[in-house]
Amino acid sequence: MDIIRIIFAVLLPPLGVFLQVGIGGAFWLNILLTLLGYFPGVIHAVYIIGKK
């Protein structure tokens, strides 16, 4: 299941974070990072998914 989340994290970072933690602080932070730049959002999403 983590492979699918990582694929979603690369394609659409907030979706990958949402699938891992739901709507919370990490999700909103990822949306902000993705809006500021695509790659910071991807890095944060992969970090959140890999942390668990």
C-alpha positions, 0 to 999 in steps of 0.5 A: 500500500505504501507504493501506491501512496508514494505514486500518489505523492509524486503525482499529487502530493496532498493526496498522498499525505491525505491517504496517510494521515487524513486531514490534519496539520501535515495535510494543510502544510503539504498543500501550502508547500505544493502551492509554493513549489511542486518539489517541496510538496513532493519531498514533504509527502514522501517524508510523511509516508516514509516516516510511518 
